[in-house]
Amino acid sequence: MRVAVLRCERLPGFVTWEIPDVESLFADDRALIAAFAERGVEAEPVAWNDPATDWDSYDGALLRSTWDYVDHLVDFIEVTTTIDRSRCTLVNPLDAVHWNADKHYLDDLDRLGVPIVPLVRGTRADSARIHARVADAGWDELVLKPAVGVGGSGVVRTDAGSLAHVLDGLPSGLEVMVQPFADAILDEGELSFVFLGEVLSHVLRKHPAKGDFRAHGIYGGTVAATDVGPGDAAQVAAMLARLPFDLVYARFDVVRVDGRLAVLELELIEPMLYFDRAPGSAGRLADATIALLARS
């Protein structure tokens, strides 16, 4: 068995600041490759957009640190479709990947009965409609997110009084989501539930850095393994059960809203899984991948 662990060739364009040790960002990939090796499986890092790659030479292509796909979305869709048509099995599956690449998936989650942080979406041309929805909902503190993005790129915190100015500054045609800011992020934090082989592996608690609101390590946020109660674990497991995909990994980023957990993001393409915070988790992903490829 031979597995390509897919990564980016360079960091996404929104990362404009210097990162002293870029390769430290790929620690999950190295841990996963080592776990495959312990199981007698040949695995190697492969840039997802390397044109020289012969996908038929691999049994599986596991999407991992492909963070720059947001800069080349059309190419990413084409490459993953090419992989799916080869003898190589794409992990996660193609339909889940293409669905998850655009945050319209949140609308589908809502229709599936999965609690989400409420939102209204549109471009700057939809300013009047967005303002009306925000006013009707009584939202004051707001967050704007691009419909396609990773790592908190392009995310802006504002308030209802400044919304018009922010929308007017958007590039023409750029679709954004406007959501109420969830205060729980600043105290309880954002919770990330990591499922491997559709079984809960570990939970992470993320807090933004002082003065920030983005719970991402690249902006100074903290990430630590945490325990949760059985009720919270059952609630997120029920969210996973509503998805119509056979997933090898999934990360639900949730926040508490009105006493219940609601989805901020569902990550099926390139989430950091923080194997170093959860001993044995790299092996669990390797095992789940091997089991899927054996069935394939």
NUROKOL-469512 format. One record per residue (C-alpha): residue number from 1; residue in three letters; z, x, y. Coordinates in steps of 0.02 Angstrom, whole numbers, padded with zeros to 5 digits. Layout:
// NUROKOL-469512
{num NUM, residuo ALA, z Z, x X, y Y}
...
This chain:
// NUROKOL-469512
{num 1, residuo MET, z 00000, x 00000, y 00000}
{num 2, residuo ARG, z -00049, x 00064, y 00173}
{num 3, residuo VAL, z 00013, x -00010, y 00337}
{num 4, residuo ALA, z -00042, x 00018, y 00517}
{num 5, residuo VAL, z 00103, x -00002, y 00637}
{num 6, residuo LEU, z 00012, x -00055, y 00795}
{num 7, residuo ARG, z 00065, x 00013, y 00964}
{num 8, residuo CYS, z -00008, x 00035, y 01137}
{num 9, residuo GLU, z -00105, x 00190, y 01186}
{num 10, residuo ARG, z -00025, x 00187, y 01358}
{num 11, residuo LEU, z 00109, x 00083, y 01442}
{num 12, residuo PRO, z 00058, x -00079, y 01528}
{num 13, residuo GLY, z 00000, x -00067, y 01707}
{num 14, residuo PHE, z 00153, x -00149, y 01783}
{num 15, residuo VAL, z 00257, x 00005, y 01736}
{num 16, residuo THR, z 00226, x 00107, y 01894}
{num 17, residuo TRP, z 00386, x 00208, y 01893}
{num 18, residuo GLU, z 00419, x 00369, y 01799}
{num 19, residuo ILE, z 00499, x 00355, y 01628}
{num 20, residuo PRO, z 00569, x 00527, y 01580}
{num 21, residuo ASP, z 00557, x 00500, y 01392}
{num 22, residuo VAL, z 00417, x 00378, y 01356}
{num 23, residuo GLU, z 00423, x 00407, y 01168}
{num 24, residuo SER, z 00603, x 00343, y 01164}
{num 25, residuo LEU, z 00529, x 00171, y 01194}
{num 26, residuo PHE, z 00447, x 00182, y 01022}
{num 27, residuo ALA, z 00608, x 00214, y 00925}
{num 28, residuo ASP, z 00589, x 00047, y 00834}
{num 29, residuo ASP, z 00418, x 00101, y 00770}
{num 30, residuo ARG, z 00485, x 00266, y 00703}
{num 31, residuo ALA, z 00630, x 00181, y 00616}
{num 32, residuo LEU, z 00512, x 00055, y 00538}
{num 33, residuo ILE, z 00391, x 00189, y 00476}
{num 34, residuo ALA, z 00538, x 00282, y 00399}
{num 35, residuo ALA, z 00595, x 00121, y 00313}
{num 36, residuo PHE, z 00421, x 00096, y 00241}
{num 37, residuo ALA, z 00421, x 00276, y 00178}
{num 38, residuo GLU, z 00588, x 00248, y 00090}
{num 39, residuo ARG, z 00503, x 00106, y -00003}
{num 40, residuo GLY, z 00353, x 00209, y -00054}
{num 41, residuo VAL, z 00236, x 00130, y 00073}
{num 42, residuo GLU, z 00122, x 00237, y 00181}
{num 43, residuo ALA, z 00139, x 00179, y 00362}
{num 44, residuo GLU, z 00076, x 00260, y 00520}
{num 45, residuo PRO, z 00064, x 00221, y 00706}
{num 46, residuo VAL, z -00107, x 00160, y 00762}
{num 47, residuo ALA, z -00162, x 00113, y 00938}
{num 48, residuo TRP, z -00217, x -00068, y 00926}
{num 49, residuo ASN, z -00374, x -00034, y 01031}
{num 50, residuo ASP, z -00430, x 00127, y 00948}
{num 51, residuo PRO, z -00616, x 00094, y 00913}
{num 52, residuo ALA, z -00619, x 00223, y 00773}
{num 53, residuo THR, z -00497, x 00126, y 00664}
{num 54, residuo ASP, z -00565, x 00066, y 00497}
{num 55, residuo TRP, z -00461, x -00091, y 00468}
{num 56, residuo ASP, z -00525, x -00107, y 00290}
{num 57, residuo SER, z -00431, x 00053, y 00248}
{num 58, residuo TYR, z -00264, x -00034, y 00277}
{num 59, residuo ASP, z -00176, x -00169, y 00179}
{num 60, residuo GLY, z -00082, x -00230, y 00332}
{num 61, residuo ALA, z -00081, x -00211, y 00521}
{num 62, residuo LEU, z 00092, x -00246, y 00590}
{num 63, residuo LEU, z 00093, x -00287, y 00776}
{num 64, residuo ARG, z 00238, x -00197, y 00857}
{num 65, residuo SER, z 00234, x -00103, y 01024}
{num 66, residuo THR, z 00066, x -00170, y 01087}
{num 67, residuo TRP, z 00138, x -00199, y 01261}
{num 68, residuo ASP, z -00022, x -00163, y 01358}
{num 69, residuo TYR, z -00113, x -00310, y 01280}
{num 70, residuo VAL, z -00076, x -00408, y 01439}
{num 71, residuo ASP, z -00192, x -00289, y 01533}
{num 72, residuo HIS, z -00333, x -00315, y 01406}
{num 73, residuo LEU, z -00305, x -00490, y 01339}
{num 74, residuo VAL, z -00488, x -00525, y 01297}
{num 75, residuo ASP, z -00501, x -00361, y 01201}
{num 76, residuo PHE, z -00336, x -00397, y 01113}
{num 77, residuo ILE, z -00397, x -00566, y 01055}
{num 78, residuo GLU, z -00559, x -00486, y 00993}
{num 79, residuo VAL, z -00472, x -00344, y 00900}
{num 80, residuo THR, z -00343, x -00455, y 00815}
{num 81, residuo THR, z -00482, x -00573, y 00763}
{num 82, residuo THR, z -00579, x -00425, y 00691}
{num 83, residuo ILE, z -00425, x -00371, y 00593}
{num 84, residuo ASP, z -00403, x -00546, y 00526}
{num 85, residuo ARG, z -00582, x -00548, y 00463}
{num 86, residuo SER, z -00562, x -00381, y 00372}
{num 87, residuo ARG, z -00471, x -00351, y 00209}
{num 88, residuo CYS, z -00319, x -00302, y 00312}
{num 89, residuo THR, z -00182, x -00433, y 00338}
{num 90, residuo LEU, z -00127, x -00457, y 00519}
{num 91, residuo VAL, z 00061, x -00474, y 00543}
{num 92, residuo ASN, z 00110, x -00592, y 00624}
{num 93, residuo PRO, z -00035, x -00707, y 00578}
{num 94, residuo LEU, z -00183, x -00729, y 00695}
{num 95, residuo ASP, z -00151, x -00911, y 00742}
{num 96, residuo ALA, z 00029, x -00872, y 00791}
{num 97, residuo VAL, z -00023, x -00718, y 00890}
{num 98, residuo HIS, z -00158, x -00804, y 00991}
{num 99, residuo TRP, z -00044, x -00954, y 01023}
{num 100, residuo ASN, z 00098, x -00841, y 01081}
{num 101, residuo ALA, z -00008, x -00734, y 01197}
{num 102, residuo ASP, z -00005, x -00868, y 01333}
{num 103, residuo LYS, z 00155, x -00953, y 01391}
{num 104, residuo HIS, z 00073, x -01123, y 01371}
{num 105, residuo TYR, z 00158, x -01111, y 01200}
{num 106, residuo LEU, z 00316, x -01171, y 01290}
{num 107, residuo ASP, z 00232, x -01340, y 01315}
{num 108, residuo ASP, z 00201, x -01347, y 01128}
{num 109, residuo LEU, z 00382, x -01301, y 01090}
{num 110, residuo ASP, z 00437, x -01444, y 01201}
{num 111, residuo ARG, z 00322, x -01564, y 01105}
{num 112, residuo LEU, z 00391, x -01497, y 00941}
{num 113, residuo GLY, z 00567, x -01542, y 00996}
{num 114, residuo VAL, z 00623, x -01364, y 01033}
{num 115, residuo PRO, z 00735, x -01358, y 01188}
{num 116, residuo ILE, z 00659, x -01252, y 01326}
{num 117, residuo VAL, z 00710, x -01208, y 01502}
{num 118, residuo PRO, z 00615, x -01342, y 01601}
{num 119, residuo LEU, z 00460, x -01287, y 01696}
{num 120, residuo VAL, z 00314, x -01339, y 01802}
{num 121, residuo ARG, z 00156, x -01235, y 01800}
{num 122, residuo GLY, z 00007, x -01213, y 01913}
{num 123, residuo THR, z -00084, x -01100, y 02037}
{num 124, residuo ARG, z -00064, x -01086, y 02224}
{num 125, residuo ALA, z -00190, x -01228, y 02241}
{num 126, residuo ASP, z -00060, x -01338, y 02154}
{num 127, residuo SER, z 00075, x -01299, y 02282}
{num 128, residuo ALA, z 00102, x -01479, y 02337}
{num 129, residuo ARG, z 00123, x -01541, y 02158}
{num 130, residuo ILE, z 00240, x -01397, y 02114}
{num 131, residuo HIS, z 00346, x -01430, y 02269}
{num 132, residuo ALA, z 00358, x -01614, y 02227}
{num 133, residuo ARG, z 00414, x -01579, y 02049}
{num 134, residuo VAL, z 00544, x -01451, y 02106}
{num 135, residuo ALA, z 00611, x -01573, y 02235}
{num 136, residuo ASP, z 00618, x -01718, y 02111}
{num 137, residuo ALA, z 00711, x -01609, y 01986}
{num 138, residuo GLY, z 00833, x -01548, y 02118}
{num 139, residuo TRP, z 00804, x -01364, y 02077}
{num 140, residuo ASP, z 00864, x -01244, y 02212}
{num 141, residuo GLU, z 00868, x -01069, y 02135}
{num 142, residuo LEU, z 00702, x -01033, y 02051}
{num 143, residuo VAL, z 00609, x -00907, y 01944}
{num 144, residuo LEU, z 00419, x -00886, y 01944}
{num 145, residuo LYS, z 00332, x -00807, y 01794}
{num 146, residuo PRO, z 00148, x -00772, y 01759}
{num 147, residuo ALA, z 00075, x -00871, y 01615}
{num 148, residuo VAL, z 00029, x -00708, y 01528}
{num 149, residuo GLY, z 00151, x -00563, y 01541}
{num 150, residuo VAL, z 00275, x -00450, y 01453}
{num 151, residuo GLY, z 00433, x -00358, y 01500}
{num 152, residuo GLY, z 00472, x -00463, y 01652}
{num 153, residuo SER, z 00311, x -00410, y 01738}
{num 154, residuo GLY, z 00270, x -00515, y 01890}
{num 155, residuo VAL, z 00431, x -00615, y 01879}
{num 156, residuo VAL, z 00503, x -00668, y 02047}
{num 157, residuo ARG, z 00669, x -00750, y 02091}
{num 158, residuo THR, z 00666, x -00862, y 02244}
{num 159, residuo ASP, z 00732, x -01027, y 02308}
{num 160, residuo ALA, z 00657, x -01195, y 02348}
{num 161, residuo GLY, z 00649, x -01156, y 02533}
{num 162, residuo SER, z 00545, x -00999, y 02504}
{num 163, residuo LEU, z 00435, x -01068, y 02366}
{num 164, residuo ALA, z 00288, x -01107, y 02480}
{num 165, residuo HIS, z 00283, x -00928, y 02544}
{num 166, residuo VAL, z 00287, x -00857, y 02367}
{num 167, residuo LEU, z 00151, x -00974, y 02304}
{num 168, residuo ASP, z 00041, x -00936, y 02455}
{num 169, residuo GLY, z 00051, x -00751, y 02410}
{num 170, residuo LEU, z -00014, x -00774, y 02233}
{num 171, residuo PRO, z -00188, x -00712, y 02189}
{num 172, residuo SER, z -00314, x -00853, y 02180}
{num 173, residuo GLY, z -00319, x -00931, y 02008}
{num 174, residuo LEU, z -00162, x -00846, y 01942}
{num 175, residuo GLU, z -00062, x -00975, y 01845}
{num 176, residuo VAL, z 00127, x -00963, y 01854}
{num 177, residuo MET, z 00274, x -01058, y 01784}
{num 178, residuo VAL, z 00413, x -01113, y 01901}
{num 179, residuo GLN, z 00583, x -01139, y 01819}
{num 180, residuo PRO, z 00761, x -01168, y 01877}
{num 181, residuo PHE, z 00862, x -01007, y 01874}
{num 182, residuo ALA, z 00987, x -01015, y 01731}
{num 183, residuo ASP, z 01156, x -00957, y 01799}
{num 184, residuo ALA, z 01217, x -00920, y 01622}
{num 185, residuo ILE, z 01109, x -00763, y 01622}
{num 186, residuo LEU, z 01231, x -00683, y 01745}
{num 187, residuo ASP, z 01390, x -00720, y 01646}
{num 188, residuo GLU, z 01363, x -00764, y 01463}
{num 189, residuo GLY, z 01197, x -00670, y 01468}
{num 190, residuo GLU, z 01032, x -00699, y 01380}
{num 191, residuo LEU, z 01041, x -00707, y 01190}
{num 192, residuo SER, z 00903, x -00641, y 01077}
{num 193, residuo PHE, z 00902, x -00706, y 00899}
{num 194, residuo VAL, z 00799, x -00591, y 00786}
{num 195, residuo PHE, z 00728, x -00668, y 00627}
{num 196, residuo LEU, z 00651, x -00555, y 00494}
{num 197, residuo GLY, z 00567, x -00640, y 00348}
{num 198, residuo GLU, z 00621, x -00804, y 00431}
{num 199, residuo VAL, z 00805, x -00759, y 00402}
{num 200, residuo LEU, z 00922, x -00720, y 00547}
{num 201, residuo SER, z 00944, x -00531, y 00549}
{num 202, residuo HIS, z 01044, x -00500, y 00709}
{num 203, residuo VAL, z 01083, x -00565, y 00881}
{num 204, residuo LEU, z 01079, x -00469, y 01044}
{num 205, residuo ARG, z 01166, x -00508, y 01207}
{num 206, residuo LYS, z 01073, x -00448, y 01363}
{num 207, residuo HIS, z 01142, x -00437, y 01539}
{num 208, residuo PRO, z 01044, x -00391, y 01695}
{num 209, residuo ALA, z 01094, x -00241, y 01800}
{num 210, residuo LYS, z 01204, x -00276, y 01951}
{num 211, residuo GLY, z 01097, x -00350, y 02088}
{num 212, residuo ASP, z 00954, x -00394, y 01970}
{num 213, residuo PHE, z 00916, x -00548, y 01866}
{num 214, residuo ARG, z 00799, x -00479, y 01732}
{num 215, residuo ALA, z 00886, x -00445, y 01567}
{num 216, residuo HIS, z 00768, x -00303, y 01518}
{num 217, residuo GLY, z 00821, x -00125, y 01481}
{num 218, residuo ILE, z 00678, x -00054, y 01585}
{num 219, residuo TYR, z 00759, x -00132, y 01739}
{num 220, residuo GLY, z 00932, x -00066, y 01698}
{num 221, residuo GLY, z 00993, x -00213, y 01595}
{num 222, residuo THR, z 01111, x -00190, y 01449}
{num 223, residuo VAL, z 01077, x -00241, y 01268}
{num 224, residuo ALA, z 01211, x -00249, y 01134}
{num 225, residuo ALA, z 01228, x -00328, y 00964}
{num 226, residuo THR, z 01341, x -00479, y 00966}
{num 227, residuo ASP, z 01414, x -00613, y 00854}
{num 228, residuo VAL, z 01379, x -00797, y 00882}
{num 229, residuo GLY, z 01457, x -00954, y 00813}
{num 230, residuo PRO, z 01380, x -01047, y 00667}
{num 231, residuo GLY, z 01329, x -01189, y 00782}
{num 232, residuo ASP, z 01223, x -01076, y 00892}
{num 233, residuo ALA, z 01145, x -00990, y 00741}
{num 234, residuo ALA, z 01102, x -01158, y 00663}
{num 235, residuo GLN, z 01027, x -01221, y 00825}
{num 236, residuo VAL, z 00906, x -01074, y 00839}
{num 237, residuo ALA, z 00866, x -01078, y 00653}
{num 238, residuo ALA, z 00815, x -01259, y 00678}
{num 239, residuo MET, z 00698, x -01203, y 00818}
{num 240, residuo LEU, z 00615, x -01080, y 00699}
{num 241, residuo ALA, z 00597, x -01214, y 00565}
{num 242, residuo ARG, z 00491, x -01319, y 00684}
{num 243, residuo LEU, z 00357, x -01185, y 00702}
{num 244, residuo PRO, z 00198, x -01210, y 00599}
{num 245, residuo PHE, z 00177, x -01026, y 00554}
{num 246, residuo ASP, z 00222, x -00907, y 00413}
{num 247, residuo LEU, z 00310, x -00774, y 00517}
{num 248, residuo VAL, z 00372, x -00602, y 00466}
{num 249, residuo TYR, z 00468, x -00579, y 00628}
{num 250, residuo ALA, z 00516, x -00684, y 00778}
{num 251, residuo ARG, z 00632, x -00658, y 00925}
{num 252, residuo PHE, z 00699, x -00809, y 01016}
{num 253, residuo ASP, z 00762, x -00768, y 01191}
{num 254, residuo VAL, z 00877, x -00910, y 01240}
{num 255, residuo VAL, z 01002, x -00955, y 01376}
{num 256, residuo ARG, z 01133, x -01091, y 01383}
{num 257, residuo VAL, z 01082, x -01239, y 01492}
{num 258, residuo ASP, z 01194, x -01391, y 01506}
{num 259, residuo GLY, z 01294, x -01335, y 01355}
{num 260, residuo ARG, z 01150, x -01304, y 01234}
{num 261, residuo LEU, z 01035, x -01158, y 01200}
{num 262, residuo ALA, z 00861, x -01170, y 01274}
{num 263, residuo VAL, z 00712, x -01055, y 01249}
{num 264, residuo LEU, z 00662, x -00937, y 01389}
{num 265, residuo GLU, z 00535, x -00843, y 01283}
{num 266, residuo LEU, z 00478, x -00842, y 01102}
{num 267, residuo GLU, z 00415, x -00669, y 01053}
{num 268, residuo LEU, z 00294, x -00658, y 00905}
{num 269, residuo ILE, z 00184, x -00511, y 00959}
{num 270, residuo GLU, z 00273, x -00359, y 01029}
{num 271, residuo PRO, z 00460, x -00386, y 01050}
{num 272, residuo MET, z 00581, x -00241, y 01045}
{num 273, residuo LEU, z 00693, x -00280, y 00897}
{num 274, residuo TYR, z 00828, x -00149, y 00933}
{num 275, residuo PHE, z 00845, x -00085, y 00755}
{num 276, residuo ASP, z 00972, x 00043, y 00815}
{num 277, residuo ARG, z 01093, x -00099, y 00859}
{num 278, residuo ALA, z 01081, x -00178, y 00686}
{num 279, residuo PRO, z 01095, x -00059, y 00537}
{num 280, residuo GLY, z 00974, x -00103, y 00398}
{num 281, residuo SER, z 00863, x -00212, y 00507}
{num 282, residuo ALA, z 00713, x -00094, y 00501}
{num 283, residuo GLY, z 00722, x -00104, y 00312}
{num 284, residuo ARG, z 00729, x -00293, y 00319}
{num 285, residuo LEU, z 00568, x -00299, y 00419}
{num 286, residuo ALA, z 00487, x -00175, y 00300}
{num 287, residuo ASP, z 00540, x -00282, y 00151}
{num 288, residuo ALA, z 00474, x -00442, y 00231}
{num 289, residuo THR, z 00308, x -00358, y 00270}
{num 290, residuo ILE, z 00290, x -00286, y 00095}
{num 291, residuo ALA, z 00328, x -00457, y 00019}
{num 292, residuo LEU, z 00194, x -00540, y 00126}
{num 293, residuo LEU, z 00064, x -00408, y 00084}
{num 294, residuo ALA, z 00105, x -00421, y -00100}
{num 295, residuo ARG, z 00073, x -00609, y -00092}
{num 296, residuo SER, z -00088, x -00579, y 00004}
